[in-house]
Amino acid sequence: MGLFDFFKKKEKQPTESTPSTEDLLKEVEVVPGVVLPKALAAHWNEIERTRAPYISIKATPKKPQSVQESSFGYYPCLPKGFPYPTDSDGNFMYPLAQINCNNLPALENYPRSGYLQSYIATNDVYGLNFDNQQEQSTFRVLYFTNDEVKDYQTDFTFLEGVMKYEYSPIHKPHTLEFSLKEEYFGLLDARAEDQHLFNLEEVAHKYPSIAKELEDYVWNHYESNGHKMGGYAYFTQEDPRHNENEDYILLLQIDSDKDIMWGDVGVANFFIHPDDLATKDFSMVMYNWDCS
């Protein structure tokens, strides 16, 4: 071997091996509580921009001990003498949900006191108004301060028939617990898409051999489903805010589970403009539900 060959061989640098498919799909914890395949973890700076805090709701099939408790499908805490909500035909509405805001963790602009309630008409479409999802004639959202319900109603015998409403999505009363969490991606949420926060398909296809596996991983682990307030909304069809009300945020989401069923395993959402939420004006809330 000549002198030239010797130096040529010596100067040659070892090349870094290409990560294997198995290695790229290996899960790593990028921050406490957030686990991603290595291929996606390499894009954490982009993914982190999608971070959204929200209030997770744990619903337990259990009869509340008081009308003052947070609940799904139970009697509300109404000021004494306040007319119980009725639909446009004068029929009593079903008490879908009550949030005792005194028990909520802090989330920007969401109430920290008082009672937030939602009601739906007792028809076969759960009170959804297909023509105007903000017209509160077949659903109602009410808010009362603590002072307003110091003296509250206790006689709800007139609701006996309503509580047996055969189309009710809530099959039995639930008590609620709240915790503050964070989520990412916002896969089905129009606001995340419109703001171009992160393009999962574009990033996944930088790894063509595992693109489908990466997309499936995110869809399986970061769907934004469940009962919640704030954060990203979940849908089985599409986000109704695409064409209008694009600034509206998620006020309350009630998902399907063992004892709650929206049609064929669907989900219900209530949306509100941030300015209205800040001033506790719930007169223009948007109500939607869909199913597969």
Protein Blocks (a to p, Z undefined) as FASTA:
>chain_A
ZZklmmmmmmpccddddddfklmmpccdfbghiacdfklmmmmmmmmmmpccdddddddd
dddfbfkbccehiacdddehiacdddfkopacddfbacdfklpccdehiafedjdddddd
ddfkoopafklmkbcfkbccddddfklmmpccfbfklmmmmmmomklmblbdcddddddd
ddehjlmlmklmmnomacfklmmmmmmmlmmmmmmmmmmmmnopajdeehjdddfkbcfk
lmgoklpccfbdcdddfklcehjhiaddddddfklmmnopaklcccddddZZ
